[in-house]
Structures are given as structure tokens and as C-alpha cells.
Amino acid sequence: MYYVYRCWSRDRTDHRASIGKLTRQNLIISTEILLIATLGGEIMAKYNQTEAELETAFQTRIDNEQKIEPKDWMPEAYRKNLIRQMSQHAHSEVIGMQPEGNWITRAPSLKRKAILLAKVQDEAGHGLYLYSSTETLGISRAEMIEALQTGQAKYASIFNYPTQTWGDVGAVGWLVDGAAICNQVSLQRTSYGPYARGMIRICKEESFHQRQGYQIMIELAHGTPEQKKMAQDSLNRFYWPSLMMFGPHDSESAHSAQSMTWKIKRETNDDLRQKFIDQTAPQIEFLGLEHPDKDLQWNEERSNYDNGEINWDEFYSVINGNGHCNRQRIQHHLKAHNEGAWVREAMQAYTEKKRKSSNAA
Amino acid sequence: MAIEKLELFEIFIRSKRGLDHKHAGSLHAEDHEQALKYARDVYTRRSEGVSIWVTRTADICASQEDDSECFFDPSDNKPYRHATYYPLPKAVDNM
């Protein structure tokens, strides 16, 4: 009988995935190793099929709408693809705190300050849920954060746009969180169990984010002429970048096809974008604002809106580092990370002290 | 009389793929490995689970029911954390 092992060394680097013929004696030893490993986190699983059989079983499981769980065998590319997508998602939650955090001290009322603070706190929590779920794939949070800080990992490009006015805080909640929710609702059905469960938790918390943003927009749009102008300006600047959040057209998307087969993604970029366009149009209408897309038109035949083309040059330019805030976002993350080092060190020293005194007692 | 040197373990069971592990109960065992086997025999005789987690009861750090008022209190006076705090106009029926 053949056994495939995927092993992680203590620092969790994937140091081997091997197939070997095992005797019964080896099997017993490896069962023990597995159990010890469950404690020490060294070997994550033991499998009793060949790689090709495993791959077939894996895809069958996915085709039958069953979730993949951390200790299941999975193709290396599935694991890598998930790490890329999930860590990017986590980074987006964390970097997303910056444009909104920018307005906490300047929120127009105590109530608005409390609401914004609660929202930013939620984003930190969402980042945490996602980092933890990603860690079940055998990568550490420290590695992911390093990848973010060195630019190897990306985050949602939308956060490279500045929040210049209070209207922008409304537009971010309404449009940016709205677009994120479209995507996340779909991801509640993703094939990786920990990711799907994280999404369910996040979606529950997220609808407050969108609604508080829309309420800001209602107040501004139905306020003084200056306020209405501010709302229109924020809508104009955030509408198109929100559409870009769904990624390139399906025909241009590098990871889409494989991700759909593996059911990491459940709906394509273009389908999700269409949903968002359709649901946003009546919301803009209610606000009494002008729609930023002059080509937007209801298509009776499709029962969808037809829309104007996105400026893809802008999309790629921002992704490739030339947005307004790319450098600032990472610099700020580094600064916050480094300035917080003493807190982490103090907590560790305190734990060490407590451990020593309880040993002495 | 035999002296029992067993420890208490807490058992968590995933009833179906895609669901969280849920606390099922506890049992006495010599170590983690035995706890896992006993849990299989005690808690999953009727296919109640596809995965089991065990942990020493002593390793669980729990909040105190008596302290819950001051432990959880801060979130009680923040109704604005709920979506229902923001009424939606009729024209925009869901969000």
C-alpha cells in the first residue's frame, strides 16, 4: 500500500511531499508520528492512495459540493492558489482600515466617530479571521505579513485611492463594502471549509458596514447643495474603482478558470460585477445623484444593465504600484507594525515571567 | 481498589464536512491518542461525525459565567454595530 505524506517542518515550510511503500511496522510508527504531530504540528496528514487517485478523489469531492478541510489531501496548486487568494483577502481587510481610519478623528459627530471606530475594528477582526483560516494551509501569519510588506502579496487596489472628504467615507462603506459583500456572499460557498466558514461570519458583520455608508450618502445627498455636491463627487470617484474590485474580465483573468473548476470561486468576475451594477443603479437613483456611467442602460432582453467600459489602464496602473497611496499604505503598515513591537515584546516578557513564577511555586 | 490515573478530555465533533467542530461532551483517557479512540467509541457510534478533536479539559481557559456582565457588557450599548440600526428607504429594499 502506498502512502503520501505532506510534511511541514517546525517553521512550517513545506519540506517534502513523498510517496512511499510502507510495511505494517512503518505504518504503526507513522500513526504514532501522526498523533504526536497533531500536537506538535509537524505532519498534517497521512493518506493511503497514489497521487493520481488522490487527485481524482479530491475533484470528485468538490464536484459533489463537499468541503475540503485542512487535513485532507489537496493538490499543491490548489493550496498555493488558496494561500494567494485568502492572504490577499486578509491583507485587504487590514490595509482597508487606513483610508477609513483617516477620518476617525475628523468624523462630524460623536455618533459617527463611534460608528466608524466600530467599523474599522470589524475590519481588523476580519483580517484576523482570514489570516487564521489561511494558516490552516501551512503558512504562518508572519510569512504572510512579510509578503505584504515586501510587495510580493497584493491587497485590493481600491485602498490605494485616498479618502479626501467625509463623503468618501460614505462612498467607501456603500460601494467598496458593497462590492466586497457581493464577492464574499459568493465565497460563502467556496470549496475550502475554513474559508467558507470565515466568509459566513464576515458577511453577517458586513451588512452594517454597507448600510452605515449608504446612510451617510442619504444624509449628504438630501442635505444642502454643498453636501449634495460632495456626495456626487465621492460617487464619481469611487464608482469605477469599485467595479474594478471584481478583477479583470473573465477572458483576461489569470486564475479564474482553474479557480472555478476547484470551486474556490463560485461566480466569475464579470457575473459578480453585473450583480453589483444592477443592485447599485436603483440606489444611486434613490439618492437623486447622477450616475457616473453615461452608457448605463437597462437591457430588457438580458434583464440586466448594460454598462460602459472600465478604464483598464487605470486598473493595471494602480495594481502595479502607481495609485495615489500605494507607497503610503505599505509604509504606514510597516510603521504601525514596528511601533507596536514593544507591546508584543512586553506581552511575551510578562508571559515568560508568569511561567517562571508558576514553575517556582 | 484500583487507582484511576486518567485525565479528563473534552471532545469536539464535526458532524459533516464544511461544519464547525461542536462540543459533544467529555471523557476520561490516558492521553490524547486514547481520548480520540474512546471518543470514537463513545460519541460516534451512529455516524455522528467525520472528524474528532480532543483536548485536555485542564487546557481550556474559559470565561466565568458570573463575570459575564462586565466581560461582555461593553457590546450591549453599541446598537449601531447591527445592520438593523440603519433603516433602509423603501425604494432600496435590501442591502
HADDOCK unambig.tbl for C-alpha pairs under 7 A between the chains (distance, minus, plus):
assign (segid A and resid 35 and name CA) (segid B and resid 33 and name CA) 6.63 0.50 0.50
assign (segid A and resid 66 and name CA) (segid B and resid 17 and name CA) 6.44 0.50 0.50
assign (segid A and resid 67 and name CA) (segid B and resid 17 and name CA) 5.62 0.50 0.50
assign (segid A and resid 67 and name CA) (segid B and resid 18 and name CA) 5.04 0.50 0.50
assign (segid A and resid 115 and name CA) (segid B and resid 80 and name CA) 6.35 0.50 0.50
assign (segid A and resid 118 and name CA) (segid B and resid 81 and name CA) 6.73 0.50 0.50
assign (segid A and resid 193 and name CA) (segid B and resid 18 and name CA) 4.87 0.50 0.50
assign (segid A and resid 207 and name CA) (segid B and resid 83 and name CA) 5.73 0.50 0.50
assign (segid A and resid 207 and name CA) (segid B and resid 95 and name CA) 6.97 0.50 0.50
assign (segid A and resid 208 and name CA) (segid B and resid 81 and name CA) 6.42 0.50 0.50
assign (segid A and resid 208 and name CA) (segid B and resid 82 and name CA) 5.56 0.50 0.50
assign (segid A and resid 208 and name CA) (segid B and resid 83 and name CA) 3.88 0.50 0.50
assign (segid A and resid 211 and name CA) (segid B and resid 83 and name CA) 6.48 0.50 0.50
assign (segid A and resid 211 and name CA) (segid B and resid 86 and name CA) 6.18 0.50 0.50
assign (segid A and resid 211 and name CA) (segid B and resid 95 and name CA) 6.97 0.50 0.50
assign (segid A and resid 212 and name CA) (segid B and resid 86 and name CA) 6.46 0.50 0.50
assign (segid A and resid 282 and name CA) (segid B and resid 92 and name CA) 6.87 0.50 0.50
assign (segid A and resid 283 and name CA) (segid B and resid 92 and name CA) 6.04 0.50 0.50
assign (segid A and resid 286 and name CA) (segid B and resid 91 and name CA) 6.71 0.50 0.50
